[in-house]
């Protein structure tokens, strides 16, 4: 419609629907995993630790990405007639918040590894000693990328791509902007994250000057455990999550490469709570306790005699 005051129903195109439907089923499975994870968080106080706030912040961004997908899926599925102004707001929100939430995750992991390094190498509990600083860092991580996206749009450094019946996307207008996007959204946070992770591993592995063999063995055991946990988690994180941030400054999300990156990204969201729960001993104990309760409940149900009634003549 040419008249911007007219309302219009936005529908998925048949081609886009073939791509979106598989992602829809992945998101359903991902939602089930996240619901089970947060049930453990609510039921068991042992996993509600202040030191795990960055992991929970990361998983909340996963939930927000799932909510974003379902809302936009319903928006193009239901017969909702909206005027041009509201359609443009939704389109810009769709384009911004996908990149914004994925960008948050990279800096949340950087903050997690900096705090872990301070705890391990300097025996400094930043969570209890600098709570105000932690709150300020949270605010900076959440506000700065959003403000940056708005500035980029206002300055005309990115253009809105809105094909009929498909997802909206923001694409940088020049190669310089694309490379700056890639630098600040991927390379800087990921490289710094890996540096602080390696510093942690190096400190734990270094047993020079420790005389007690028991402490040496404990340090080496903790080092091996952290290597395995970090290796599994960050390998899957980089394989599944990285392609989305690497390609989004250069290609449209509806292209073949963009679709593959989106699918990998939603697979990452699906496995995130499973990996975190499997690699943290507190969640392993919580899952074990839940399974024990379920087994006892099933055994009680099976052992409860069923009353037999005889019909009255």
C-alpha positions as CSV (number, residue, x, y, z in Angstrom):
1,X,0.0,0.0,0.0
2,X,1.3,3.4,-0.8
3,X,-0.9,5.3,1.7
4,X,1.1,5.3,5.0
5,X,-2.1,5.8,7.0
6,X,-3.7,2.6,5.8
7,X,-3.4,-0.5,7.9
8,X,-2.0,-3.7,6.4
9,X,-1.8,-7.4,7.4
10,X,1.7,-8.7,7.4
11,X,2.0,-12.4,6.6
12,X,4.9,-14.8,6.1
13,X,5.7,-15.5,2.5
14,X,5.6,-19.2,1.5
15,X,9.4,-19.2,1.1
16,X,10.1,-17.6,4.5
17,X,7.6,-19.9,6.2
18,X,9.6,-23.0,5.0
19,X,12.6,-21.5,6.8
20,X,10.8,-20.2,9.9
21,X,8.9,-23.4,10.7
22,X,12.0,-25.5,11.6
23,X,13.3,-22.7,13.8
24,X,9.8,-22.6,15.4
25,X,10.1,-26.3,16.5
26,X,13.7,-25.7,17.7
27,X,12.4,-22.8,19.8
28,X,9.7,-25.0,21.3
29,X,12.3,-27.5,22.4
30,X,14.6,-24.7,23.7
31,X,11.7,-23.3,25.7
32,X,11.1,-26.6,27.4
33,X,14.8,-26.9,28.3
34,X,14.8,-23.4,29.8
35,X,11.6,-24.0,31.7
36,X,13.1,-27.1,33.3
37,X,16.3,-25.2,34.1
38,X,14.4,-22.3,35.9
39,X,12.3,-24.8,37.8
40,X,15.5,-26.1,39.3
41,X,16.5,-22.5,40.1
42,X,13.2,-21.8,41.9
43,X,13.0,-25.1,43.8
44,X,16.6,-25.5,45.0
45,X,18.2,-22.7,47.0
46,X,21.7,-24.2,46.5
47,X,21.8,-23.0,42.9
48,X,20.6,-19.5,43.7
49,X,24.1,-18.1,44.2
50,X,25.1,-14.5,43.8
51,X,28.3,-15.6,42.1
52,X,26.3,-17.2,39.3
53,X,24.5,-14.0,38.3
54,X,26.4,-13.6,34.9
55,X,25.3,-17.1,33.9
56,X,21.7,-16.3,34.8
57,X,21.9,-13.0,32.9
58,X,23.1,-15.0,29.9
59,X,20.2,-17.4,30.1
60,X,17.8,-14.6,30.5
61,X,19.0,-13.1,27.2
62,X,18.3,-16.6,25.8
63,X,14.7,-16.4,27.1
64,X,14.3,-12.9,25.6
65,X,15.5,-14.2,22.2
66,X,12.9,-16.9,22.4
67,X,10.1,-14.5,23.4
68,X,11.2,-12.2,20.6
69,X,10.9,-15.0,18.1
70,X,7.5,-16.2,19.2
71,X,6.0,-12.7,19.3
72,X,7.2,-11.9,15.8
73,X,6.2,-15.3,14.6
74,X,2.7,-14.7,15.9
75,X,2.7,-11.1,14.5
76,X,3.1,-12.5,11.0
77,X,0.8,-15.5,11.6
78,X,-2.3,-13.8,13.1
79,X,-4.5,-11.5,11.0
80,X,-3.5,-8.3,12.7
81,X,-4.0,-5.1,10.7
82,X,-1.5,-2.4,11.8
83,X,-0.9,1.1,10.4
84,X,2.5,2.0,8.8
85,X,3.9,3.7,11.9
86,X,3.4,0.6,14.1
87,X,4.7,-1.7,11.4
88,X,7.9,0.3,11.2
89,X,8.3,0.2,15.0
90,X,7.9,-3.6,15.0
91,X,10.3,-3.9,12.0
92,X,13.0,-1.8,13.7
93,X,12.6,-3.7,16.9
94,X,12.8,-7.0,15.1
95,X,16.1,-5.9,13.4
96,X,17.7,-4.3,16.5
97,X,16.9,-6.8,19.3
98,X,18.2,-9.9,17.6
99,X,21.7,-8.4,17.2
100,X,21.5,-6.5,20.5
101,X,20.7,-9.6,22.7
102,X,23.4,-11.7,21.0
103,X,25.8,-8.8,21.5
104,X,24.9,-8.7,25.2
105,X,25.8,-12.4,25.5
106,X,29.4,-11.8,24.4
107,X,30.0,-9.1,26.9
108,X,28.2,-11.0,29.7
109,X,30.7,-13.8,29.2
110,X,33.6,-11.4,29.3
111,X,32.3,-10.0,32.6
112,X,31.9,-13.6,33.9
113,X,35.5,-14.5,33.1
114,X,37.0,-11.2,34.5
115,X,35.2,-11.9,37.8
116,X,36.3,-15.5,37.8
117,X,39.9,-14.5,37.2
118,X,39.8,-12.0,40.2
119,X,38.3,-14.7,42.4
120,X,40.8,-17.4,41.4
121,X,44.1,-15.5,40.9
122,X,43.7,-12.8,43.5
123,X,41.3,-14.4,45.9
124,X,39.1,-11.4,45.6
125,X,35.3,-11.9,45.8
126,X,34.2,-9.0,43.6
127,X,30.5,-10.0,44.1
128,X,30.5,-9.2,47.8
129,X,33.2,-6.5,47.8
130,X,32.0,-4.4,44.9
131,X,28.3,-4.9,44.5
132,X,27.8,-1.3,43.4
133,X,30.4,-1.7,40.7
134,X,28.8,-4.9,39.5
135,X,25.4,-3.1,39.2
136,X,27.1,-0.3,37.2
137,X,28.8,-2.9,34.9
138,X,25.4,-4.6,34.4
139,X,23.8,-1.2,33.4
140,X,26.7,-0.4,31.0
141,X,26.5,-3.8,29.3
142,X,22.7,-3.5,28.8
143,X,22.5,0.2,27.9
144,X,25.6,0.9,25.7
145,X,24.8,-1.6,22.8
146,X,21.2,-0.4,22.6
147,X,22.3,3.3,22.5
148,X,25.0,2.4,19.9
149,X,22.4,0.8,17.6
150,X,20.1,3.8,17.9
151,X,23.0,6.2,17.1
152,X,24.0,4.1,14.1
153,X,20.4,4.2,12.7
154,X,20.0,8.0,13.3
155,X,23.4,8.7,11.6
156,X,22.4,6.6,8.6
157,X,25.3,4.1,9.1
158,X,22.9,1.2,8.6
159,X,19.8,0.7,6.5
160,X,16.7,-1.2,7.3
161,X,16.1,-4.2,5.0
162,X,12.4,-5.1,5.1
163,X,11.4,-7.6,2.3
164,X,7.7,-8.4,2.1
165,X,6.7,-11.4,4.1
166,X,10.2,-12.0,5.6
167,X,12.2,-10.8,8.6
168,X,13.5,-7.2,9.0
169,X,17.2,-6.7,9.2
170,X,19.7,-3.8,9.7
171,X,22.7,-3.8,7.3
172,X,25.7,-1.5,7.6
173,X,26.1,0.7,4.6
174,X,29.9,0.6,4.2
175,X,32.7,-1.9,4.7
176,X,34.3,0.3,7.4
177,X,31.1,0.2,9.5
178,X,30.8,-3.6,8.9
179,X,34.4,-4.2,10.1
180,X,33.8,-1.9,13.2
181,X,30.6,-3.9,13.9
182,X,32.6,-7.1,13.7
183,X,35.4,-5.8,15.9
184,X,33.3,-4.5,18.8
185,X,30.6,-7.2,18.7
186,X,32.8,-10.2,18.2
187,X,36.5,-10.0,18.2
188,X,37.1,-7.7,21.2
189,X,34.8,-9.5,23.7
190,X,35.6,-13.0,22.5
191,X,39.4,-12.5,22.5
192,X,39.3,-10.8,25.9
193,X,37.1,-13.7,27.2
194,X,39.6,-16.3,26.0
195,X,42.6,-14.3,27.5
196,X,41.0,-14.2,31.0
197,X,40.1,-17.8,30.7
198,X,43.7,-18.8,29.9
199,X,45.0,-16.6,32.7
200,X,42.7,-18.5,35.1
201,X,43.9,-21.9,33.8
202,X,47.5,-20.9,33.9
203,X,47.2,-19.7,37.5
204,X,45.5,-22.9,38.7
205,X,48.1,-25.1,36.8
206,X,51.0,-23.2,38.3
207,X,51.9,-25.0,41.6
208,X,55.3,-23.4,42.0
209,X,56.1,-22.6,45.7
210,X,53.4,-24.8,47.1
211,X,55.0,-27.3,49.5
212,X,52.0,-29.4,50.5
213,X,51.3,-32.3,48.0
214,X,47.6,-32.4,49.0
215,X,47.2,-28.8,47.9
216,X,49.1,-29.4,44.7
217,X,46.9,-32.4,43.9
218,X,43.8,-30.4,44.6
219,X,44.9,-27.6,42.4
220,X,45.8,-29.9,39.5
221,X,42.4,-31.7,39.9
222,X,40.6,-28.4,39.8
223,X,42.6,-27.4,36.8
224,X,41.7,-30.5,34.9
225,X,38.0,-30.0,35.8
226,X,38.0,-26.4,34.7
227,X,39.8,-27.3,31.5
228,X,37.2,-29.9,30.6
229,X,34.2,-27.6,31.6
230,X,35.6,-24.6,29.7
231,X,36.7,-26.6,26.7
232,X,33.2,-28.2,26.3
233,X,31.2,-25.0,27.0
234,X,33.3,-22.6,24.9
235,X,33.7,-24.9,22.0
236,X,30.0,-25.4,21.6
237,X,29.5,-21.6,22.3
238,X,31.9,-20.6,19.5
239,X,30.7,-23.2,17.0
240,X,27.0,-22.5,17.4
241,X,26.9,-18.9,18.5
242,X,29.8,-17.3,16.7
243,X,28.5,-17.6,13.1
244,X,25.5,-15.3,13.8
245,X,27.6,-12.4,15.0
246,X,30.3,-13.0,12.4
247,X,28.0,-12.9,9.4
248,X,25.2,-10.4,10.5
249,X,27.1,-7.2,9.5
250,X,27.7,-8.6,6.0
251,X,24.7,-10.7,4.9
252,X,20.9,-10.5,5.2
253,X,19.4,-12.9,7.7
254,X,17.1,-14.4,5.1
255,X,20.0,-15.4,2.8
256,X,21.3,-19.0,2.8
257,X,24.3,-18.1,5.1
258,X,22.1,-16.0,7.3
259,X,19.6,-18.9,7.7
260,X,22.3,-21.3,8.7
261,X,23.7,-18.9,11.2
262,X,20.2,-18.3,12.7
263,X,19.6,-22.1,13.0
264,X,22.9,-22.6,14.8
265,X,22.1,-19.6,17.0
266,X,18.8,-21.2,18.1
267,X,20.5,-24.5,18.6
268,X,22.9,-22.8,20.9
269,X,20.0,-21.3,22.9
270,X,18.6,-24.9,23.1
271,X,21.7,-26.5,24.6
272,X,22.8,-23.6,26.8
273,X,20.8,-24.7,29.9
274,X,21.7,-28.3,29.4
275,X,25.4,-27.5,29.2
276,X,25.4,-25.2,32.2
277,X,23.4,-27.7,34.3
278,X,25.6,-30.6,33.3
279,X,28.9,-28.8,34.0
280,X,28.0,-27.3,37.4
281,X,28.0,-29.7,40.3
282,X,25.2,-27.8,42.1
283,X,22.8,-28.3,39.3
284,X,23.9,-31.9,39.0
285,X,22.9,-32.4,42.6
286,X,19.6,-30.6,41.9
287,X,18.8,-32.8,38.9
288,X,19.7,-35.9,40.9
289,X,17.4,-34.9,43.7
290,X,14.6,-34.2,41.2
291,X,15.1,-37.6,39.6
292,X,15.1,-39.3,43.0
293,X,11.8,-37.6,43.9
294,X,10.3,-38.7,40.6
295,X,11.4,-42.3,41.0
296,X,10.0,-42.4,44.5
297,X,6.7,-41.0,43.4
298,X,6.5,-43.5,40.5
299,X,7.3,-46.4,42.8
300,X,4.6,-45.2,45.3
301,X,2.1,-45.0,42.5
302,X,2.9,-48.4,41.3
303,X,2.8,-50.0,44.8
304,X,-0.5,-48.4,45.8
305,X,-3.1,-51.1,45.6
306,X,-6.1,-50.4,43.3
307,X,-9.4,-51.1,45.1
308,X,-11.5,-53.7,43.3
309,X,-15.2,-53.0,43.3
310,X,-17.8,-55.6,42.5
311,X,-21.1,-54.7,40.9
312,X,-24.1,-54.9,43.1
313,X,-26.8,-57.4,42.0
